[in-house]
Amino acid sequence: MPYIKTKLPNNGKKAFQVLMEALKIPINEAQRLIDKKRLFCDGNLVEEKNKILNGTIELIVYETHPKGVEIVFENENFAVLEKPSGVLSHPNGRHCQYSLSDEIWHLWGKQACIAHRLDKETSGLILVAKNKYAQIEFKTMFEKRQIQKEYLALVLGKVEKNFKIDACIDLIKNYHDVKTRMQICEKGKQALTEFEILNFFPKHNCTLLLCKPLTGRQHQIRIHLHHAKYPILGDPLYGLKKEEIEAILDEKINLEERIHLTGAKRLCLHAKTLKFIFRDHQFIIDSKKNIENEFIQALYI
């Protein structure tokens, strides 16, 4: 299990002080661990930061189990990794068995973190800040749209010409427990995406598109292509009934059934390129994956 309980030495001091001295961390990090309900004394959850602890102290920590990941680019401040499809960007709860954080923390320690997210089923380039200063810079750059991202998507049908979608997006608020489903909504947030045809595969009746999101909304490419009636093959959310979505997300159907429902055994969306200027240096980083071949293989068992 990635999340485990580890014993800490007890010095009879306040809860946050116990953490600060045992882990050699500043007070704000110690307090954050208590807020996250990670600290226990004699098996009981510690919620008061100033509580004097006397007893057996245990802390829930994330134990990394790296499997190996491809590093596309690396310098002293950041790295770019190839995230495989099916891997979470970061742990999504106490029962998470593996995420990209296993690789990041194993390679560069807990001070490193992803600078943006990719959906679990989206593969491709993901940017990792190695320290808090780079993390703050990249966060600001993303907010100011100073980082350009390009994706490859394999969609159903023949796309006749390049096109652009300018349609606002918002979360569907009444979709029960499927929290990541978005919708086109006039009162939503502005979302603009450009699409360029790269290849058509008549045998499979599908088109490979270069996708350029000019805004950074959740599921932007997926919902825009669904709206344009060119659904991404393998999409487990858009175009399906709620019970079908839940069956896929809960892994209650086999690959053959998933291909029947969505057209592919994975979401055929890949983060291909990152372009940005960081500390006066320009970076254009491209994925090295032969993703076109991987997409075609995903159409069959």
LINWOQUI-V607711 format. One record per pair of residues at least 12 apart in sequence whose C-alpha atoms are under 8 Angstrom apart, sorted by the first residue. I is the first residue (numbers start at 0). J is the second residue. If there is no record, write none. Layout:
i=I j=J
i=I j=J
This chain:
i=0 j=62
i=0 j=94
i=0 j=95
i=0 j=96
i=1 j=60
i=1 j=61
i=1 j=62
i=1 j=63
i=1 j=64
i=1 j=95
i=1 j=96
i=1 j=97
i=2 j=59
i=2 j=60
i=2 j=61
i=2 j=62
i=2 j=93
i=2 j=94
i=2 j=95
i=3 j=59
i=3 j=60
i=3 j=61
i=3 j=62
i=4 j=57
i=4 j=58
i=4 j=59
i=4 j=60
i=5 j=57
i=5 j=58
i=5 j=59
i=5 j=60
i=6 j=55
i=6 j=56
i=6 j=57
i=6 j=58
i=7 j=21
i=7 j=55
i=7 j=56
i=7 j=57
i=7 j=58
i=8 j=21
i=8 j=56
i=9 j=52
i=9 j=53
i=9 j=54
i=9 j=55
i=9 j=56
i=10 j=52
i=10 j=53
i=11 j=51
i=11 j=52
i=11 j=53
i=12 j=51
i=12 j=52
i=13 j=48
i=13 j=49
i=13 j=50
i=13 j=51
i=13 j=52
i=14 j=45
i=14 j=47
i=14 j=48
i=14 j=49
i=14 j=50
i=14 j=51
i=14 j=52
i=15 j=29
i=15 j=30
i=15 j=33
i=15 j=48
i=15 j=49
i=16 j=29
i=30 j=48
i=33 j=45
i=33 j=46
i=33 j=47
i=33 j=48
i=34 j=46
i=37 j=58
i=37 j=59
i=37 j=60
i=38 j=56
i=38 j=57
i=38 j=58
i=38 j=59
i=39 j=56
i=39 j=57
i=39 j=58
i=40 j=52
i=40 j=53
i=40 j=54
i=40 j=55
i=40 j=56
i=40 j=57
i=41 j=54
i=41 j=55
i=41 j=56
i=41 j=57
i=42 j=55
i=42 j=57
i=62 j=101
i=63 j=100
i=63 j=101
i=63 j=102
i=63 j=104
i=63 j=105
i=64 j=97
i=64 j=101
i=64 j=102
i=65 j=101
i=65 j=102
i=65 j=105
i=66 j=102
i=67 j=102
i=68 j=80
i=68 j=81
i=68 j=82
i=68 j=102
i=69 j=81
i=69 j=82
i=71 j=284
i=71 j=286
i=71 j=287
i=72 j=284
i=75 j=129
i=76 j=128
i=76 j=129
i=76 j=130
i=76 j=133
i=77 j=126
i=77 j=127
i=77 j=128
i=77 j=129
i=77 j=130
i=77 j=133
i=78 j=126
i=78 j=127
i=78 j=128
i=78 j=129
i=79 j=124
i=79 j=125
i=79 j=126
i=79 j=127
i=80 j=123
i=80 j=124
i=80 j=125
i=80 j=126
i=80 j=127
i=81 j=122
i=81 j=123
i=81 j=124
i=81 j=125
i=81 j=286
i=82 j=99
i=82 j=122
i=82 j=123
i=82 j=124
i=82 j=125
i=83 j=120
i=83 j=121
i=83 j=122
i=83 j=123
i=84 j=119
i=84 j=120
i=84 j=121
i=84 j=122
i=84 j=123
i=84 j=265
i=84 j=266
i=85 j=119
i=85 j=120
i=85 j=121
i=85 j=122
i=85 j=265
i=86 j=98
i=86 j=99
i=86 j=119
i=86 j=120
i=87 j=99
i=87 j=118
i=87 j=119
i=87 j=120
i=88 j=100
i=88 j=113
i=88 j=116
i=88 j=117
i=88 j=118
i=88 j=119
i=100 j=112
i=103 j=127
i=107 j=129
i=110 j=129
i=110 j=130
i=110 j=131
i=111 j=127
i=111 j=128
i=111 j=129
i=111 j=130
i=111 j=131
i=112 j=127
i=112 j=128
i=112 j=129
i=112 j=130
i=112 j=134
i=113 j=125
i=113 j=126
i=113 j=127
i=113 j=128
i=114 j=126
i=114 j=127
i=114 j=128
i=114 j=134
i=114 j=137
i=114 j=138
i=115 j=138
i=120 j=265
i=120 j=266
i=120 j=268
i=121 j=266
i=121 j=267
i=121 j=268
i=121 j=269
i=121 j=270
i=122 j=268
i=122 j=269
i=122 j=270
i=123 j=269
i=123 j=270
i=123 j=271
i=123 j=286
i=124 j=269
i=124 j=270
i=124 j=271
i=124 j=272
i=124 j=273
i=124 j=285
i=124 j=286
i=125 j=270
i=144 j=213
i=144 j=214
i=144 j=215
i=145 j=275
i=145 j=276
i=146 j=273
i=146 j=274
i=146 j=275
i=146 j=276
i=147 j=213
i=147 j=272
i=147 j=273
i=147 j=274
i=147 j=275
i=148 j=211
i=148 j=212
i=148 j=270
i=148 j=271
i=148 j=272
i=148 j=273
i=148 j=274
i=149 j=209
i=149 j=210
i=149 j=211
i=149 j=212
i=149 j=270
i=149 j=271
i=149 j=272
i=149 j=273
i=150 j=209
i=150 j=210
i=150 j=211
i=150 j=268
i=150 j=269
i=150 j=270
i=150 j=271
i=150 j=272
i=151 j=207
i=151 j=208
i=151 j=209
i=151 j=210
i=151 j=267
i=151 j=268
i=151 j=269
i=151 j=270
i=151 j=271
i=152 j=207
i=152 j=208
i=152 j=209
i=152 j=210
i=152 j=231
i=152 j=267
i=152 j=268
i=152 j=269
i=153 j=205
i=153 j=206
i=153 j=207
i=153 j=208
i=153 j=231
i=153 j=232
i=153 j=267
i=153 j=268
i=153 j=294
i=154 j=205
i=154 j=206
i=154 j=207
i=154 j=208
i=154 j=229
i=154 j=230
i=154 j=231
i=154 j=232
i=154 j=267
i=155 j=204
i=155 j=205
i=155 j=206
i=155 j=229
i=155 j=230
i=155 j=231
i=155 j=232
i=156 j=204
i=156 j=205
i=156 j=206
i=156 j=229
i=157 j=199
i=157 j=204
i=157 j=205
i=157 j=206
i=158 j=196
i=158 j=199
i=158 j=206
i=158 j=229
i=160 j=195
i=160 j=196
i=161 j=193
i=161 j=194
i=161 j=195
i=161 j=196
i=162 j=193
i=162 j=194
i=162 j=195
i=163 j=191
i=163 j=192
i=163 j=193
i=163 j=194
i=164 j=190
i=164 j=191
i=164 j=192
i=164 j=193
i=164 j=223
i=164 j=227
i=165 j=189
i=165 j=190
i=165 j=191
i=165 j=192
i=166 j=183
i=166 j=184
i=166 j=185
i=166 j=189
i=166 j=190
i=166 j=191
i=166 j=223
i=167 j=183
i=167 j=184
i=167 j=185
i=167 j=186
i=167 j=187
i=167 j=188
i=167 j=189
i=167 j=190
i=167 j=191
i=168 j=181
i=168 j=182
i=168 j=183
i=168 j=184
i=168 j=185
i=168 j=186
i=168 j=187
i=168 j=188
i=168 j=189
i=168 j=190
i=168 j=216
i=168 j=219
i=169 j=181
i=169 j=182
i=169 j=183
i=169 j=184
i=169 j=186
i=169 j=187
i=169 j=188
i=170 j=182
i=177 j=245
i=180 j=236
i=180 j=237
i=181 j=217
i=181 j=218
i=181 j=222
i=182 j=222
i=183 j=222
i=183 j=226
i=188 j=216
i=189 j=214
i=190 j=212
i=190 j=213
i=190 j=214
i=190 j=215
i=190 j=216
i=190 j=219
i=191 j=212
i=191 j=213
i=191 j=214
i=192 j=210
i=192 j=211
i=192 j=212
i=192 j=213
i=192 j=214
i=192 j=219
i=192 j=220
i=192 j=223
i=193 j=210
i=193 j=211
i=193 j=212
i=193 j=213
i=194 j=208
i=194 j=209
i=194 j=210
i=194 j=211
i=195 j=208
i=195 j=209
i=195 j=210
i=196 j=208
i=196 j=209
i=197 j=209
i=207 j=291
i=221 j=234
i=221 j=237
i=222 j=237
i=225 j=237
i=225 j=238
i=231 j=266
i=231 j=267
i=231 j=268
i=232 j=261
i=232 j=262
i=232 j=263
i=232 j=265
i=232 j=266
i=232 j=267
i=233 j=257
i=233 j=258
i=233 j=261
i=233 j=262
i=233 j=263
i=233 j=264
i=233 j=265
i=233 j=266
i=233 j=267
i=234 j=261
i=234 j=263
i=234 j=265
i=234 j=266
i=234 j=267
i=235 j=247
i=235 j=248
i=235 j=261
i=235 j=266
i=239 j=260
i=254 j=300
i=255 j=300
i=258 j=298
i=258 j=299
i=262 j=298
i=263 j=297
i=263 j=298
i=263 j=299
i=264 j=297
i=264 j=298
i=264 j=299
i=264 j=300
i=265 j=297
i=267 j=294
i=267 j=297
i=269 j=290
i=270 j=286
i=271 j=285
i=271 j=286
i=272 j=284
i=272 j=285
i=272 j=286
i=273 j=285
